[in-house]
Amino acid sequence: MRVAWAGLAAGLVGCTARPTDISIDLDLSHPHIIPHTFAFTANQCQQTRTFDVHPSFGPITVHAVEFDGPDAFGFRGYSGHRVLRDLDDHVTAEVWFPVGGCTPGDIHRGDLLVWYEQGDAVLSAGKSRPSDDLEVADVRVTGTCVEDWEALGCEGPDLTTSSRRMAFVPAACGEAWTQPLFVANNGNEVLDLEFTVARGADLFTAIAPMDALESGGFGVVDVSFEPACVDDVVSPARGLMVIESNDPVDPQVAVQLYGG
């Protein structure tokens, strides 16, 4: 089981899976990178992960996407000056692991670095990265070498979600707030899915248009919170959504829900 999303994808050499891009945008005028962390678990079966950088509610200018880590990782990044204005705009990078073999027990660590400016930046002559007040967002990437890859899901479906925690802050009593939860299948077989709000079903709802995903497929689940109020004040609430699937590694995934 691997948790995602700026975009989710895992391509397996010898264990084919088609890349998938999904995203969720939360922070104003900052890049949103999915997955925000990622852990490879591999032996000789090399995996590739696609990271997509999206804007949040405001535009950003991405100047570079780089990787700082050991040679056990491969990387394809971005260099330029790309303005991302809306949710459909994105910059993509790829990280793959392992490179040059994998010794059981070894753990490798690296960081995906996104150099950016808030807003639609107009570059002046001589502007460079990483100086000139550029900001950086990073994603921690780890790679662990194991002896028995097949038991950890090289074959079969692989459920990936954009978040394990969702927070809702409605504007006022009587107003519902809906957020998307992105779900992807990074495995090489069909992923069967079932979504249940196991706690807080009187306040939280989940509408999923799919009950299965093909290899490399993704979908969006609309999760909503309609608060209870006391004297016109929103009452804090907690809920739990459970995703059950035929993922051989993690067949049951819990998503914590917070409201108020």
ZAKEKE-794688 format. One record per residue (C-alpha): z, x, y; residue in three letters; residue number from 1. Coordinates in steps of 0.001 Angstrom, whole numbers, plus 500000, padded with zeros to 6 digits. Example, Ala and Ser with C-alpha at 12.3 -4.5 7.8 and 13.67 -1.06 7.14 Angstrom:
BEGIN
+--------+--------+--------+-----+-----+
!     up !   east !  north ! res !   n !
+--------+--------+--------+-----+-----+
! 507800 ! 512300 ! 495500 ! ALA !   1 !
! 507140 ! 513670 ! 498940 ! SER !   2 !
+--------+--------+--------+-----+-----+
REM end
This chain:
BEGIN
+--------+--------+--------+-----+-----+
!     up !   east !  north ! res !   n !
+--------+--------+--------+-----+-----+
! 500000 ! 500000 ! 500000 ! MET !   1 !
! 499084 ! 501352 ! 503370 ! ARG !   2 !
! 499983 ! 499753 ! 506696 ! VAL !   3 !
! 497567 ! 499736 ! 509410 ! ALA !   4 !
! 495212 ! 499117 ! 512680 ! TRP !   5 !
! 492425 ! 500769 ! 516121 ! ALA !   6 !
! 490540 ! 499661 ! 513238 ! GLY !   7 !
! 491250 ! 499960 ! 509546 ! LEU !   8 !
! 489137 ! 501698 ! 506978 ! ALA !   9 !
! 489490 ! 503829 ! 503922 ! ALA !  10 !
! 486486 ! 505340 ! 502201 ! GLY !  11 !
! 487241 ! 506874 ! 498817 ! LEU !  12 !
! 485060 ! 509653 ! 497407 ! VAL !  13 !
! 484713 ! 508749 ! 493754 ! GLY !  14 !
! 486625 ! 505531 ! 494483 ! CYS !  15 !
! 484289 ! 503720 ! 496851 ! THR !  16 !
! 485578 ! 501494 ! 499624 ! ALA !  17 !
! 483565 ! 500411 ! 502651 ! ARG !  18 !
! 485136 ! 501128 ! 506085 ! PRO !  19 !
! 486564 ! 498170 ! 507967 ! THR !  20 !
! 487412 ! 497915 ! 511662 ! ASP !  21 !
! 490199 ! 495659 ! 512943 ! ILE !  22 !
! 492332 ! 495711 ! 516045 ! SER !  23 !
! 495194 ! 494135 ! 517939 ! ILE !  24 !
! 495863 ! 494666 ! 521631 ! ASP !  25 !
! 499352 ! 494595 ! 523150 ! LEU !  26 !
! 499983 ! 497036 ! 526013 ! ASP !  27 !
! 498579 ! 496675 ! 529517 ! LEU !  28 !
! 496126 ! 499434 ! 530527 ! SER !  29 !
! 496881 ! 501614 ! 527534 ! HIS !  30 !
! 494899 ! 502463 ! 524424 ! PRO !  31 !
! 495763 ! 500529 ! 521313 ! HIS !  32 !
! 495172 ! 502585 ! 518181 ! ILE !  33 !
! 495110 ! 501059 ! 514742 ! ILE !  34 !
! 496676 ! 502194 ! 512537 ! PRO !  35 !
! 499467 ! 503499 ! 514770 ! HIS !  36 !
! 500655 ! 505689 ! 511881 ! THR !  37 !
! 499024 ! 506484 ! 508564 ! PHE !  38 !
! 500062 ! 508153 ! 505317 ! ALA !  39 !
! 497519 ! 509453 ! 502800 ! PHE !  40 !
! 498665 ! 509629 ! 499182 ! THR !  41 !
! 496145 ! 511548 ! 497080 ! ALA !  42 !
! 495403 ! 514007 ! 494349 ! ASN !  43 !
! 491736 ! 514954 ! 493983 ! GLN !  44 !
! 490474 ! 511535 ! 495080 ! CYS !  45 !
! 489599 ! 512143 ! 498735 ! GLN !  46 !
! 490196 ! 509316 ! 501211 ! GLN !  47 !
! 488723 ! 508696 ! 504641 ! THR !  48 !
! 490465 ! 506675 ! 507335 ! ARG !  49 !
! 488720 ! 505258 ! 510396 ! THR !  50 !
! 490788 ! 504984 ! 513599 ! PHE !  51 !
! 489484 ! 502770 ! 516412 ! ASP !  52 !
! 490779 ! 503048 ! 519980 ! VAL !  53 !
! 490630 ! 499770 ! 521928 ! HIS !  54 !
! 491790 ! 498858 ! 525434 ! PRO !  55 !
! 494684 ! 496483 ! 525858 ! SER !  56 !
! 494674 ! 493941 ! 528695 ! PHE !  57 !
! 493289 ! 496404 ! 531228 ! GLY !  58 !
! 490436 ! 498930 ! 531115 ! PRO !  59 !
! 490980 ! 502547 ! 530115 ! ILE !  60 !
! 488774 ! 505642 ! 530211 ! THR !  61 !
! 488877 ! 507741 ! 527035 ! VAL !  62 !
! 487962 ! 511403 ! 527532 ! HIS !  63 !
! 488572 ! 512796 ! 524055 ! ALA !  64 !
! 489947 ! 512025 ! 520614 ! VAL !  65 !
! 491176 ! 515134 ! 518814 ! GLU !  66 !
! 493220 ! 516076 ! 515767 ! PHE !  67 !
! 496041 ! 518609 ! 515656 ! ASP !  68 !
! 496863 ! 519484 ! 512063 ! GLY !  69 !
! 496302 ! 521824 ! 509095 ! PRO !  70 !
! 493026 ! 522460 ! 507293 ! ASP !  71 !
! 494026 ! 520045 ! 504537 ! ALA !  72 !
! 492644 ! 517321 ! 506847 ! PHE !  73 !
! 489044 ! 516836 ! 507876 ! GLY !  74 !
! 488244 ! 515216 ! 511220 ! PHE !  75 !
! 485434 ! 513723 ! 513253 ! ARG !  76 !
! 486473 ! 512926 ! 516812 ! GLY !  77 !
! 485084 ! 512009 ! 520201 ! TYR !  78 !
! 484336 ! 513946 ! 523368 ! SER !  79 !
! 482979 ! 512331 ! 526517 ! GLY !  80 !
! 484047 ! 509873 ! 529189 ! HIS !  81 !
! 483924 ! 506360 ! 527726 ! ARG !  82 !
! 485194 ! 503390 ! 529732 ! VAL !  83 !
! 486636 ! 500657 ! 527508 ! LEU !  84 !
! 486781 ! 497369 ! 529401 ! ARG !  85 !
! 487250 ! 494587 ! 526860 ! ASP !  86 !
! 488388 ! 494023 ! 523293 ! LEU !  87 !
! 484932 ! 494633 ! 521845 ! ASP !  88 !
! 484773 ! 498152 ! 523306 ! ASP !  89 !
! 486112 ! 500967 ! 521187 ! HIS !  90 !
! 485944 ! 504662 ! 520382 ! VAL !  91 !
! 486065 ! 505708 ! 516735 ! THR !  92 !
! 487420 ! 508786 ! 514954 ! ALA !  93 !
! 487735 ! 509624 ! 511264 ! GLU !  94 !
! 490317 ! 511635 ! 509334 ! VAL !  95 !
! 489952 ! 512518 ! 505649 ! TRP !  96 !
! 492329 ! 514040 ! 503114 ! PHE !  97 !
! 492578 ! 516213 ! 501048 ! PRO !  98 !
! 490169 ! 519014 ! 501923 ! VAL !  99 !
! 489882 ! 521913 ! 499475 ! GLY ! 100 !
! 492090 ! 520561 ! 496725 ! GLY ! 101 !
! 495571 ! 519109 ! 496557 ! CYS ! 102 !
! 498671 ! 520686 ! 495000 ! THR ! 103 !
! 501153 ! 518071 ! 493693 ! PRO ! 104 !
! 504264 ! 517992 ! 495854 ! GLY ! 105 !
! 502607 ! 519316 ! 499015 ! ASP ! 106 !
! 503084 ! 517269 ! 502208 ! ILE ! 107 !
! 500822 ! 517870 ! 505217 ! HIS ! 108 !
! 501305 ! 516505 ! 508731 ! ARG ! 109 !
! 499065 ! 516176 ! 511763 ! GLY ! 110 !
! 498516 ! 514136 ! 514936 ! ASP ! 111 !
! 495514 ! 512195 ! 516182 ! LEU ! 112 !
! 495456 ! 512627 ! 519988 ! LEU ! 113 !
! 493743 ! 510249 ! 522423 ! VAL ! 114 !
! 493320 ! 511638 ! 525961 ! TRP ! 115 !
! 492784 ! 508846 ! 528477 ! TYR ! 116 !
! 493249 ! 507474 ! 531986 ! GLU ! 117 !
! 494265 ! 503977 ! 532941 ! GLN ! 118 !
! 491530 ! 501955 ! 534585 ! GLY ! 119 !
! 487839 ! 502646 ! 535071 ! ASP ! 120 !
! 488036 ! 506304 ! 536070 ! ALA ! 121 !
! 485251 ! 507928 ! 538079 ! VAL ! 122 !
! 485142 ! 511583 ! 537136 ! LEU ! 123 !
! 484898 ! 514231 ! 539796 ! SER ! 124 !
! 483197 ! 517574 ! 539261 ! ALA ! 125 !
! 485312 ! 519997 ! 537292 ! GLY ! 126 !
! 487612 ! 517384 ! 535831 ! LYS ! 127 !
! 488765 ! 518481 ! 532408 ! SER ! 128 !
! 491078 ! 517613 ! 529568 ! ARG ! 129 !
! 494036 ! 517960 ! 529085 ! PRO ! 130 !
! 494820 ! 518797 ! 532714 ! SER ! 131 !
! 494272 ! 516649 ! 535812 ! ASP ! 132 !
! 496925 ! 514058 ! 534992 ! ASP ! 133 !
! 495356 ! 512686 ! 531832 ! LEU ! 134 !
! 497671 ! 510747 ! 529549 ! GLU ! 135 !
! 497839 ! 511147 ! 525783 ! VAL ! 136 !
! 498531 ! 508669 ! 522995 ! ALA ! 137 !
! 499128 ! 509965 ! 519508 ! ASP ! 138 !
! 499088 ! 508761 ! 515911 ! VAL ! 139 !
! 501155 ! 510620 ! 513290 ! ARG ! 140 !
! 499179 ! 511266 ! 510089 ! VAL ! 141 !
! 500678 ! 512591 ! 506856 ! THR ! 142 !
! 499102 ! 513542 ! 503554 ! GLY ! 143 !
! 501043 ! 513781 ! 500298 ! THR ! 144 !
! 499602 ! 515224 ! 497086 ! CYS ! 145 !
! 500654 ! 513503 ! 493866 ! VAL ! 146 !
! 499880 ! 513961 ! 490190 ! GLU ! 147 !
! 498932 ! 510404 ! 489206 ! ASP ! 148 !
! 496548 ! 508951 ! 491784 ! TRP ! 149 !
! 495308 ! 505997 ! 489745 ! GLU ! 150 !
! 498812 ! 504584 ! 489441 ! ALA ! 151 !
! 499055 ! 504604 ! 493244 ! LEU ! 152 !
! 495975 ! 502523 ! 493856 ! GLY ! 153 !
! 492813 ! 504614 ! 493909 ! CYS ! 154 !
! 491329 ! 501800 ! 491841 ! GLU ! 155 !
! 491753 ! 498139 ! 492685 ! GLY ! 156 !
! 492412 ! 496134 ! 495884 ! PRO ! 157 !
! 494419 ! 497620 ! 498749 ! ASP ! 158 !
! 496116 ! 495383 ! 501321 ! LEU ! 159 !
! 496439 ! 496760 ! 504857 ! THR ! 160 !
! 497999 ! 494876 ! 507789 ! THR ! 161 !
! 497960 ! 495506 ! 511507 ! SER ! 162 !
! 501718 ! 495101 ! 511827 ! SER ! 163 !
! 504946 ! 494550 ! 509908 ! ARG ! 164 !
! 506686 ! 493180 ! 513006 ! ARG ! 165 !
! 505496 ! 490562 ! 515509 ! MET ! 166 !
! 507337 ! 489632 ! 518726 ! ALA ! 167 !
! 506666 ! 486469 ! 520741 ! PHE ! 168 !
! 507792 ! 485838 ! 524325 ! VAL ! 169 !
! 506687 ! 482331 ! 525363 ! PRO ! 170 !
! 506336 ! 481626 ! 529062 ! ALA ! 171 !
! 508424 ! 478439 ! 528991 ! ALA ! 172 !
! 509997 ! 475806 ! 526801 ! CYS ! 173 !
! 507493 ! 473616 ! 525050 ! GLY ! 174 !
! 504776 ! 476278 ! 525122 ! GLU ! 175 !
! 503563 ! 477898 ! 521929 ! ALA ! 176 !
! 502356 ! 481489 ! 521802 ! TRP ! 177 !
! 499846 ! 482639 ! 519204 ! THR ! 178 !
! 499111 ! 486218 ! 518153 ! GLN ! 179 !
! 496615 ! 487589 ! 515634 ! PRO ! 180 !
! 497634 ! 489470 ! 512507 ! LEU ! 181 !
! 494747 ! 491503 ! 511109 ! PHE ! 182 !
! 494472 ! 491944 ! 507366 ! VAL ! 183 !
! 492033 ! 494227 ! 505540 ! ALA ! 184 !
! 491104 ! 495193 ! 501993 ! ASN ! 185 !
! 490628 ! 498959 ! 501816 ! ASN ! 186 !
! 490324 ! 498980 ! 498041 ! GLY ! 187 !
! 487283 ! 498716 ! 495810 ! ASN ! 188 !
! 487990 ! 495316 ! 494211 ! GLU ! 189 !
! 488516 ! 491769 ! 495545 ! VAL ! 190 !
! 491908 ! 491207 ! 497215 ! LEU ! 191 !
! 493547 ! 487797 ! 496579 ! ASP ! 192 !
! 495917 ! 486605 ! 499317 ! LEU ! 193 !
! 498585 ! 483979 ! 499909 ! GLU ! 194 !
! 500489 ! 483613 ! 503199 ! PHE ! 195 !
! 503887 ! 481888 ! 503455 ! THR ! 196 !
! 506390 ! 481553 ! 506299 ! VAL ! 197 !
! 509475 ! 482024 ! 504140 ! ALA ! 198 !
! 512028 ! 481822 ! 506965 ! ARG ! 199 !
! 511818 ! 480020 ! 510307 ! GLY ! 200 !
! 509016 ! 477663 ! 509248 ! ALA ! 201 !
! 510221 ! 475074 ! 511787 ! ASP ! 202 !
! 509401 ! 477495 ! 514638 ! LEU ! 203 !
! 506751 ! 479849 ! 513243 ! PHE ! 204 !
! 503400 ! 478924 ! 511692 ! THR ! 205 !
! 500641 ! 480985 ! 510110 ! ALA ! 206 !
! 497051 ! 479793 ! 509776 ! ILE ! 207 !
! 494894 ! 481938 ! 507492 ! ALA ! 208 !
! 491210 ! 481030 ! 507084 ! PRO ! 209 !
! 490861 ! 483128 ! 503924 ! MET ! 210 !
! 492528 ! 483402 ! 500522 ! ASP ! 211 !
! 490559 ! 486469 ! 499391 ! ALA ! 212 !
! 488819 ! 489503 ! 500876 ! LEU ! 213 !
! 485961 ! 491476 ! 499401 ! GLU ! 214 !
! 486151 ! 495266 ! 499257 ! SER ! 215 !
! 486002 ! 496518 ! 502851 ! GLY ! 216 !
! 486525 ! 493028 ! 504260 ! GLY ! 217 !
! 489000 ! 491912 ! 506911 ! PHE ! 218 !
! 490315 ! 488683 ! 508379 ! GLY ! 219 !
! 492551 ! 487342 ! 511128 ! VAL ! 220 !
! 495680 ! 485243 ! 510601 ! VAL ! 221 !
! 496833 ! 483215 ! 513631 ! ASP ! 222 !
! 500635 ! 483383 ! 513831 ! VAL ! 223 !
! 502309 ! 481035 ! 516330 ! SER ! 224 !
! 505799 ! 480579 ! 517726 ! PHE ! 225 !
! 506935 ! 477332 ! 519361 ! GLU ! 226 !
! 510494 ! 477862 ! 520581 ! PRO ! 227 !
! 513531 ! 475659 ! 520416 ! ALA ! 228 !
! 515275 ! 475262 ! 523773 ! CYS ! 229 !
! 518787 ! 474539 ! 524976 ! VAL ! 230 !
! 519074 ! 473304 ! 528581 ! ASP ! 231 !
! 515472 ! 474416 ! 529204 ! ASP ! 232 !
! 516277 ! 477934 ! 528024 ! VAL ! 233 !
! 514331 ! 479436 ! 525122 ! VAL ! 234 !
! 516582 ! 480146 ! 522142 ! SER ! 235 !
! 516042 ! 483446 ! 520292 ! PRO ! 236 !
! 514651 ! 483040 ! 516795 ! ALA ! 237 !
! 513802 ! 485119 ! 513752 ! ARG ! 238 !
! 511380 ! 484385 ! 510970 ! GLY ! 239 !
! 509727 ! 486011 ! 507997 ! LEU ! 240 !
! 506164 ! 485761 ! 506775 ! MET ! 241 !
! 505412 ! 486911 ! 503244 ! VAL ! 242 !
! 501952 ! 488017 ! 502125 ! ILE ! 243 !
! 501456 ! 487958 ! 498372 ! GLU ! 244 !
! 498409 ! 489645 ! 496853 ! SER ! 245 !
! 497063 ! 491416 ! 493794 ! ASN ! 246 !
! 497490 ! 494830 ! 495448 ! ASP ! 247 !
! 498707 ! 496918 ! 492474 ! PRO ! 248 !
! 500930 ! 499129 ! 494625 ! VAL ! 249 !
! 502642 ! 496579 ! 496882 ! ASP ! 250 !
! 501974 ! 492981 ! 495790 ! PRO ! 251 !
! 504386 ! 491444 ! 498313 ! GLN ! 252 !
! 504477 ! 492397 ! 501987 ! VAL ! 253 !
! 507007 ! 491057 ! 504518 ! ALA ! 254 !
! 506172 ! 490632 ! 508225 ! VAL ! 255 !
! 509213 ! 490178 ! 510459 ! GLN ! 256 !
! 508835 ! 487534 ! 513204 ! LEU ! 257 !
! 510848 ! 487544 ! 516431 ! TYR ! 258 !
! 510737 ! 484895 ! 519168 ! GLY ! 259 !
! 512417 ! 484266 ! 522474 ! GLY ! 260 !
+--------+--------+--------+-----+-----+
REM end
